[in-house]
Each structure stands twice: as C-alpha cells, then as structure tokens.
Amino acid sequence: MSTTNHISYEGLLEGNKQFIADALKEDPEYFDKLTVQNPPVLWIGCADSRVPANQITNTKPGEIFVHRNIANMVIHTDMNMLSVLDYAVNVLKVKHVIVTGHYGCGGIIAAMSDQQFGLIDNWLIHIKDVYRLHAAELDKISNEKARADRMVELNVIENVNNLCKTSIVQNAWKSGQELSVHGWVYSLSTGIITDMKVSTTNNDKLDKVFKFK
C-alpha cells in the first residue's frame, strides 16, 4: 500500500537531511559537481508526480534540464515553455529535446471528456484540438483505454511537430547547431519508454507555411 499521502511537511525536511547524508556518503564531491550545469537533454514532460525524468532514465541531477506542464504540451503562446526552450537551446546548447508523455495521463483523459473542470479547461482546449485533428482514427477505437492510450501517443507526436515549428528550434538548425527533437511515451505500469519514431534534426518535414527562411 502506498504511503505517499502520509508524507508530512516536516518529513520532507527530514528527508532532505537524509538525502544530503546519503549523497555525501556515496560521493564526497557530490554537491561540488553541481556548481555548473551542462545537460545534453531538455525534457518536456507532464507534471504528473509519477513520471520523474531522472529516475526513469537512470540519470543524475545535472544531466537533464526539465520543463513540465499538464500533458507535456508545446504551446506557442506559453512564455514559460518558450523561455525554458530558449535557455536550453541557446545558452545550455542541449543536443536533444524530448517531448515525453505517459499512458494514463489525467490531462489527456480530461480533455477527451465533455466535462468542465475549471480554469484548466482553457489549457485542455489545446489537447482537444489534437483530438480534432485525429478524430477519424480515434473514433474508430471502441475500447476507452486503448483510445486514450493512442491519444497520448498522438499528443506527443503533435507536440514534437509544434516544437519543430518554433523559431527557437528552427534558428538553431539554420545556424548549424546540433539539435535533435524526439517523442517518447512512458508506461506507468511497466516502466518502459517507447520511442515514437518521430525524431528529426531539421525542418524538412514541416509544411511550407511553417518554415522560416
């Protein structure tokens, strides 16, 4: 049985002390090594607490630069996401940007319904637009879970496409910067990451209207 809900505020601070002790025991220079960050990867993932980027990729602090929001969206008016992307690409010079979704995503499931949830409805509209683009395929899937799982995959693919449309990514490619964009989906039930096979290193596949000269 999970004890997550029983974690107290004070317990978090005690956990920090234990983390420090364990980290220094394993490596006395642990915190010295974190004075400068040089991550090769920007992770754009879901805010879901069950999808921690470092743990599921077996990487260490400092190796993945992370941005998270509801349903791992790349929205062109989201200045938070764009600021993170700009810093990662133009200052940190990351080599890979990965949009990572996960099966069982609450944001995806909510967007596929006709319910109102409050302020978040304005965010979910962007996910509903993904459904609209792929309604012909999705509406043929009778099993609700299977339909939601496919929607998760399509949402990742569309947001990889959105990422490629940004001037930040296109200008990096134009300048000859080494930068790859990828799409992954993580399974909460198995821990397996599935590559959606949409990796790209240029804007060749973009529709002409989205390409910048």
Phi and psi restraints in degrees (value plus and minus 20) as a CYANA .aco file:
   2 SER   PHI     -90.5   -50.5
   2 SER   PSI     120.7   160.7
   3 THR   PHI    -130.2   -90.2
   3 THR   PSI      -7.0    33.0
   4 THR   PHI     -74.5   -34.5
   4 THR   PSI     -63.1   -23.1
   5 ASN   PHI     -88.9   -48.9
   5 ASN   PSI     -31.2     8.8
   6 HIS   PHI    -117.7   -77.7
   6 HIS   PSI     -16.6    23.4
   7 ILE   PHI     -89.2   -49.2
   7 ILE   PSI     107.3   147.3
   8 SER   PHI    -117.4   -77.4
   8 SER   PSI     144.9   184.9
   9 TYR   PHI     -78.4   -38.4
   9 TYR   PSI     -67.3   -27.3
  10 GLU   PHI     -83.4   -43.4
  10 GLU   PSI     -54.3   -14.3
  11 GLY   PHI     -83.3   -43.3
  11 GLY   PSI     -51.9   -11.9
  12 LEU   PHI     -84.6   -44.6
  12 LEU   PSI     -62.2   -22.2
  13 LEU   PHI     -87.9   -47.9
  13 LEU   PSI     -58.1   -18.1
  14 GLU   PHI     -86.4   -46.4
  14 GLU   PSI     -57.0   -17.0
  15 GLY   PHI     -82.9   -42.9
  15 GLY   PSI     -54.9   -14.9
  16 ASN   PHI     -82.6   -42.6
  16 ASN   PSI     -62.4   -22.4
  17 LYS   PHI     -82.1   -42.1
  17 LYS   PSI     -60.7   -20.7
  18 GLN   PHI     -87.7   -47.7
  18 GLN   PSI     -58.3   -18.3
  19 PHE   PHI     -79.8   -39.8
  19 PHE   PSI     -65.3   -25.3
  20 ILE   PHI     -81.7   -41.7
  20 ILE   PSI     -66.6   -26.6
  21 ALA   PHI     -81.1   -41.1
  21 ALA   PSI     -64.8   -24.8
  22 ASP   PHI     -86.9   -46.9
  22 ASP   PSI     -61.1   -21.1
  23 ALA   PHI     -84.6   -44.6
  23 ALA   PSI     -64.2   -24.2
  24 LEU   PHI     -90.2   -50.2
  24 LEU   PSI     -50.9   -10.9
  25 LYS   PHI     -86.4   -46.4
  25 LYS   PSI     -59.7   -19.7
  26 GLU   PHI     -95.7   -55.7
  26 GLU   PSI     -56.9   -16.9
  27 ASP   PHI    -171.0  -131.0
  27 ASP   PSI      84.4   124.4
  28 PRO   PHI     -78.3   -38.3
  28 PRO   PSI     -39.8     0.2
  29 GLU   PHI    -122.2   -82.2
  29 GLU   PSI      -4.5    35.5
  30 TYR   PHI     -72.2   -32.2
  30 TYR   PSI     -71.8   -31.8
  31 PHE   PHI     -97.9   -57.9
  31 PHE   PSI     -47.1    -7.1
  32 ASP   PHI     -83.0   -43.0
  32 ASP   PSI     -55.2   -15.2
  33 LYS   PHI     -91.7   -51.7
  33 LYS   PSI     -34.5     5.5
  34 LEU   PHI    -115.5   -75.5
  34 LEU   PSI     -14.0    26.0
  35 THR   PHI     -86.6   -46.6
  35 THR   PSI     -45.9    -5.9
  36 VAL   PHI    -149.3  -109.3
  36 VAL   PSI     113.4   153.4
  37 GLN   PHI    -125.8   -85.8
  37 GLN   PSI     116.5   156.5
  38 ASN   PHI    -162.0  -122.0
  38 ASN   PSI      39.3    79.3
  39 PRO   PHI     -93.6   -53.6
  39 PRO   PSI     120.1   160.1
  40 PRO   PHI    -106.3   -66.3
  40 PRO   PSI     -25.2    14.8
  41 VAL   PHI    -152.1  -112.1
  41 VAL   PSI     116.9   156.9
  42 LEU   PHI    -127.3   -87.3
  42 LEU   PSI     106.9   146.9
  43 TRP   PHI    -127.0   -87.0
  43 TRP   PSI      99.8   139.8
  44 ILE   PHI    -127.6   -87.6
  44 ILE   PSI      83.0   123.0
  45 GLY   PHI    -147.1  -107.1
  45 GLY   PSI    -198.5  -158.5
  46 CYS   PHI    -101.3   -61.3
  46 CYS   PSI     131.4   171.4
  47 ALA   PHI     -93.8   -53.8
  47 ALA   PSI     -24.9    15.1
  48 ASP   PHI     -72.3   -32.3
  48 ASP   PSI     110.5   150.5
  49 SER   PHI     -89.1   -49.1
  49 SER   PSI     -31.5     8.5
  50 ARG   PHI    -112.1   -72.1
  50 ARG   PSI     -15.4    24.6
  51 VAL   PHI    -145.5  -105.5
  51 VAL   PSI      49.3    89.3
  52 PRO   PHI    -100.1   -60.1
  52 PRO   PSI      99.8   139.8
  53 ALA   PHI     -75.4   -35.4
  53 ALA   PSI     -68.0   -28.0
  54 ASN   PHI     -86.3   -46.3
  54 ASN   PSI     -62.9   -22.9
  55 GLN   PHI     -85.8   -45.8
  55 GLN   PSI     -64.4   -24.4
  56 ILE   PHI     -97.9   -57.9
  56 ILE   PSI     -31.2     8.8
  57 THR   PHI    -129.8   -89.8
  57 THR   PSI     -17.7    22.3
  58 ASN   PHI      36.1    76.1
  58 ASN   PSI      23.8    63.8
  59 THR   PHI    -132.3   -92.3
  59 THR   PSI     148.4   188.4
  60 LYS   PHI    -124.4   -84.4
  60 LYS   PSI     141.5   181.5
  61 PRO   PHI     -74.3   -34.3
  61 PRO   PSI     115.7   155.7
  62 GLY   PHI      79.2   119.2
  62 GLY   PSI     -30.0    10.0
  63 GLU   PHI    -120.7   -80.7
  63 GLU   PSI     -36.7     3.3
  64 ILE   PHI    -154.8  -114.8
  64 ILE   PSI     105.3   145.3
  65 PHE   PHI    -108.7   -68.7
  65 PHE   PSI     110.1   150.1
  66 VAL   PHI    -142.7  -102.7
  66 VAL   PSI     113.7   153.7
  67 HIS   PHI    -146.2  -106.2
  67 HIS   PSI     113.2   153.2
  68 ARG   PHI    -152.6  -112.6
  68 ARG   PSI     121.9   161.9
  69 ASN   PHI    -170.8  -130.8
  69 ASN   PSI     159.3   199.3
  70 ILE   PHI     -85.6   -45.6
  70 ILE   PSI      95.9   135.9
  71 ALA   PHI      48.5    88.5
  71 ALA   PSI       9.0    49.0
  72 ASN   PHI      24.9    64.9
  72 ASN   PSI      35.6    75.6
  73 MET   PHI    -111.9   -71.9
  73 MET   PSI     124.9   164.9
  74 VAL   PHI    -133.6   -93.6
  74 VAL   PSI      76.6   116.6
  75 ILE   PHI    -128.9   -88.9
  75 ILE   PSI     108.3   148.3
  76 HIS   PHI     -91.8   -51.8
  76 HIS   PSI     -28.1    11.9
  77 THR   PHI    -126.3   -86.3
  77 THR   PSI     -13.9    26.1
  78 ASP   PHI    -106.9   -66.9
  78 ASP   PSI      78.1   118.1
  79 MET   PHI     -88.0   -48.0
  79 MET   PSI     -46.1    -6.1
  80 ASN   PHI     -83.5   -43.5
  80 ASN   PSI     -74.0   -34.0
  81 MET   PHI     -80.9   -40.9
  81 MET   PSI     -64.3   -24.3
  82 LEU   PHI     -84.0   -44.0
  82 LEU   PSI     -56.7   -16.7
  83 SER   PHI     -86.1   -46.1
  83 SER   PSI     -62.1   -22.1
  84 VAL   PHI     -84.1   -44.1
  84 VAL   PSI     -65.1   -25.1
  85 LEU   PHI     -81.0   -41.0
  85 LEU   PSI     -65.7   -25.7
  86 ASP   PHI     -81.3   -41.3
  86 ASP   PSI     -64.8   -24.8
  87 TYR   PHI     -85.1   -45.1
  87 TYR   PSI     -62.6   -22.6
  88 ALA   PHI     -84.5   -44.5
  88 ALA   PSI     -63.9   -23.9
  89 VAL   PHI     -98.8   -58.8
  89 VAL   PSI     -65.4   -25.4
  90 ASN   PHI    -113.8   -73.8
  90 ASN   PSI     -39.6     0.4
  91 VAL   PHI    -129.3   -89.3
  91 VAL   PSI     -73.1   -33.1
  92 LEU   PHI     -97.6   -57.6
  92 LEU   PSI     -40.2    -0.2
  93 LYS   PHI      37.7    77.7
  93 LYS   PSI      27.8    67.8
  94 VAL   PHI     -81.3   -41.3
  94 VAL   PSI     133.3   173.3
  95 LYS   PHI    -116.6   -76.6
  95 LYS   PSI     -41.1    -1.1
  96 HIS   PHI    -157.6  -117.6
  96 HIS   PSI     118.7   158.7
  97 VAL   PHI    -140.1  -100.1
  97 VAL   PSI     105.3   145.3
  98 ILE   PHI    -142.0  -102.0
  98 ILE   PSI     100.5   140.5
  99 VAL   PHI    -108.1   -68.1
  99 VAL   PSI      99.0   139.0
 100 THR   PHI    -141.2  -101.2
 100 THR   PSI      93.9   133.9
 101 GLY   PHI    -119.5   -79.5
 101 GLY   PSI    -199.0  -159.0
 102 HIS   PHI    -170.3  -130.3
 102 HIS   PSI     123.1   163.1
 103 TYR   PHI     -83.5   -43.5
 103 TYR   PSI     126.0   166.0
 104 GLY   PHI      59.1    99.1
 104 GLY   PSI      -1.0    39.0
 105 CYS   PHI     -87.3   -47.3
 105 CYS   PSI     102.3   142.3
 106 GLY   PHI     -82.9   -42.9
 106 GLY   PSI     -55.0   -15.0
 107 GLY   PHI     -85.7   -45.7
 107 GLY   PSI     -60.4   -20.4
 108 ILE   PHI     -85.7   -45.7
 108 ILE   PSI     -66.7   -26.7
 109 ILE   PHI     -81.9   -41.9
 109 ILE   PSI     -61.4   -21.4
 110 ALA   PHI     -84.2   -44.2
 110 ALA   PSI     -61.2   -21.2
 111 ALA   PHI     -87.8   -47.8
 111 ALA   PSI     -45.4    -5.4
 112 MET   PHI    -102.0   -62.0
 112 MET   PSI     -26.8    13.2
 113 SER   PHI    -117.7   -77.7
 113 SER   PSI     156.3   196.3
 114 ASP   PHI    -128.0   -88.0
 114 ASP   PSI      -0.8    39.2
 115 GLN   PHI    -105.0   -65.0
 115 GLN   PSI     134.0   174.0
 116 GLN   PHI    -117.9   -77.9
 116 GLN   PSI     118.7   158.7
 117 PHE   PHI    -141.8  -101.8
 117 PHE   PSI     -25.7    14.3
 118 GLY   PHI      94.3   134.3
 118 GLY   PSI    -165.8  -125.8
 119 LEU   PHI     -74.8   -34.8
 119 LEU   PSI     -55.1   -15.1
 120 ILE   PHI     -82.8   -42.8
 120 ILE   PSI     -37.9     2.1
 121 ASP   PHI     -76.6   -36.6
 121 ASP   PSI     -53.3   -13.3
 122 ASN   PHI     -88.3   -48.3
 122 ASN   PSI     -49.7    -9.7
 123 TRP   PHI     -97.8   -57.8
 123 TRP   PSI     -60.4   -20.4
 124 LEU   PHI     -85.2   -45.2
 124 LEU   PSI     -42.1    -2.1
 125 ILE   PHI     -75.6   -35.6
 125 ILE   PSI     -57.7   -17.7
 126 HIS   PHI     -85.3   -45.3
 126 HIS   PSI     -54.1   -14.1
 127 ILE   PHI     -93.6   -53.6
 127 ILE   PSI     -58.6   -18.6
 128 LYS   PHI     -80.5   -40.5
 128 LYS   PSI     -53.4   -13.4
 129 ASP   PHI     -83.6   -43.6
 129 ASP   PSI     -55.5   -15.5
 130 VAL   PHI     -83.9   -43.9
 130 VAL   PSI     -62.4   -22.4
 131 TYR   PHI     -80.4   -40.4
 131 TYR   PSI     -64.4   -24.4
 132 ARG   PHI     -77.3   -37.3
 132 ARG   PSI     -60.2   -20.2
 133 LEU   PHI     -85.7   -45.7
 133 LEU   PSI     -48.9    -8.9
 134 HIS   PHI    -140.1  -100.1
 134 HIS   PSI       1.9    41.9
 135 ALA   PHI     -79.5   -39.5
 135 ALA   PSI     -56.7   -16.7
 136 ALA   PHI     -79.6   -39.6
 136 ALA   PSI     -61.0   -21.0
 137 GLU   PHI     -95.6   -55.6
 137 GLU   PSI     -66.4   -26.4
 138 LEU   PHI     -87.1   -47.1
 138 LEU   PSI     -58.5   -18.5
 139 ASP   PHI     -87.9   -47.9
 139 ASP   PSI     -35.6     4.4
 140 LYS   PHI    -102.1   -62.1
 140 LYS   PSI     -32.6     7.4
 141 ILE   PHI    -110.5   -70.5
 141 ILE   PSI      88.8   128.8
 142 SER   PHI     -97.3   -57.3
 142 SER   PSI     -53.3   -13.3
 143 ASN   PHI     -92.5   -52.5
 143 ASN   PSI     103.7   143.7
 144 GLU   PHI     -82.5   -42.5
 144 GLU   PSI     -63.5   -23.5
 145 LYS   PHI     -86.1   -46.1
 145 LYS   PSI     -63.6   -23.6
 146 ALA   PHI     -83.1   -43.1
 146 ALA   PSI     -58.3   -18.3
 147 ARG   PHI     -85.8   -45.8
 147 ARG   PSI     -61.7   -21.7
 148 ALA   PHI     -85.8   -45.8
 148 ALA   PSI     -59.7   -19.7
 149 ASP   PHI     -83.0   -43.0
 149 ASP   PSI     -61.8   -21.8
 150 ARG   PHI     -87.6   -47.6
 150 ARG   PSI     -56.4   -16.4
 151 MET   PHI     -82.5   -42.5
 151 MET   PSI     -59.1   -19.1
 152 VAL   PHI     -78.2   -38.2
 152 VAL   PSI     -65.8   -25.8
 153 GLU   PHI     -84.0   -44.0
 153 GLU   PSI     -65.7   -25.7
 154 LEU   PHI     -85.5   -45.5
 154 LEU   PSI     -54.7   -14.7
 155 ASN   PHI     -84.7   -44.7
 155 ASN   PSI     -60.4   -20.4
 156 VAL   PHI     -83.1   -43.1
 156 VAL   PSI     -66.8   -26.8
 157 ILE   PHI     -80.5   -40.5
 157 ILE   PSI     -64.4   -24.4
 158 GLU   PHI     -85.4   -45.4
 158 GLU   PSI     -55.5   -15.5
 159 ASN   PHI     -98.8   -58.8
 159 ASN   PSI     -43.9    -3.9
 160 VAL   PHI     -84.5   -44.5
 160 VAL   PSI     -63.0   -23.0
 161 ASN   PHI     -81.2   -41.2
 161 ASN   PSI     -62.7   -22.7
 162 ASN   PHI     -82.1   -42.1
 162 ASN   PSI     -58.2   -18.2
 163 LEU   PHI     -82.1   -42.1
 163 LEU   PSI     -62.5   -22.5
 164 CYS   PHI     -86.1   -46.1
 164 CYS   PSI     -45.2    -5.2
 165 LYS   PHI     -95.6   -55.6
 165 LYS   PSI     -39.4     0.6
 166 THR   PHI     -85.7   -45.7
 166 THR   PSI     126.5   166.5
 167 SER   PHI     -84.8   -44.8
 167 SER   PSI     -48.8    -8.8
 168 ILE   PHI     -81.3   -41.3
 168 ILE   PSI     -70.3   -30.3
 169 VAL   PHI     -90.4   -50.4
 169 VAL   PSI     -63.8   -23.8
 170 GLN   PHI     -84.9   -44.9
 170 GLN   PSI     -57.4   -17.4
 171 ASN   PHI     -88.5   -48.5
 171 ASN   PSI     -53.1   -13.1
 172 ALA   PHI     -83.9   -43.9
 172 ALA   PSI     -65.0   -25.0
 173 TRP   PHI     -83.6   -43.6
 173 TRP   PSI     -61.4   -21.4
 174 LYS   PHI     -81.9   -41.9
 174 LYS   PSI     -54.6   -14.6
 175 SER   PHI    -102.5   -62.5
 175 SER   PSI     -22.4    17.6
 176 GLY   PHI      68.1   108.1
 176 GLY   PSI      -9.8    30.2
 177 GLN   PHI     -88.6   -48.6
 177 GLN   PSI     119.4   159.4
 178 GLU   PHI     -95.6   -55.6
 178 GLU   PSI      90.5   130.5
 179 LEU   PHI    -171.6  -131.6
 179 LEU   PSI     104.2   144.2
 180 SER   PHI    -136.4   -96.4
 180 SER   PSI     124.8   164.8
 181 VAL   PHI    -136.8   -96.8
 181 VAL   PSI     116.6   156.6
 182 HIS   PHI    -156.1  -116.1
 182 HIS   PSI     144.3   184.3
 183 GLY   PHI    -152.4  -112.4
 183 GLY   PSI     107.8   147.8
 184 TRP   PHI    -146.8  -106.8
 184 TRP   PSI     136.8   176.8
 185 VAL   PHI    -151.5  -111.5
 185 VAL   PSI     110.2   150.2
 186 TYR   PHI    -122.8   -82.8
 186 TYR   PSI     119.6   159.6
 187 SER   PHI    -120.5   -80.5
 187 SER   PSI     101.3   141.3
 188 LEU   PHI     -87.8   -47.8
 188 LEU   PSI     -49.0    -9.0
 189 SER   PHI    -102.7   -62.7
 189 SER   PSI     -44.5    -4.5
 190 THR   PHI    -139.9   -99.9
 190 THR   PSI     -39.4     0.6
 191 GLY   PHI      62.6   102.6
 191 GLY   PSI     -18.7    21.3
 192 ILE   PHI    -103.8   -63.8
 192 ILE   PSI     115.7   155.7
 193 ILE   PHI    -117.3   -77.3
 193 ILE   PSI     107.8   147.8
 194 THR   PHI    -126.3   -86.3
 194 THR   PSI     104.4   144.4
 195 ASP   PHI     -97.8   -57.8
 195 ASP   PSI     104.2   144.2
 196 MET   PHI     -98.1   -58.1
 196 MET   PSI     -18.8    21.2
 197 LYS   PHI      38.5    78.5
 197 LYS   PSI      21.7    61.7
 198 VAL   PHI    -141.2  -101.2
 198 VAL   PSI       1.2    41.2
 199 SER   PHI     -81.3   -41.3
 199 SER   PSI     122.3   162.3
 200 THR   PHI    -169.6  -129.6
 200 THR   PSI     134.3   174.3
 201 THR   PHI    -146.2  -106.2
 201 THR   PSI      -7.4    32.6
 202 ASN   PHI    -180.0  -140.0
 202 ASN   PSI     158.3   198.3
 203 ASN   PHI    -121.8   -81.8
 203 ASN   PSI       0.4    40.4
 204 ASP   PHI     -78.6   -38.6
 204 ASP   PSI     -53.0   -13.0
 205 LYS   PHI    -107.8   -67.8
 205 LYS   PSI     -23.3    16.7
 206 LEU   PHI     -94.9   -54.9
 206 LEU   PSI     126.2   166.2
 207 ASP   PHI     -80.8   -40.8
 207 ASP   PSI     128.5   168.5
 208 LYS   PHI     -73.4   -33.4
 208 LYS   PSI     -57.1   -17.1
 209 VAL   PHI     -85.8   -45.8
 209 VAL   PSI     -42.1    -2.1
 210 PHE   PHI    -113.9   -73.9
 210 PHE   PSI     -29.9    10.1
 211 LYS   PHI    -102.2   -62.2
 211 LYS   PSI     114.3   154.3
 212 PHE   PHI    -117.1   -77.1
 212 PHE   PSI     121.1   161.1
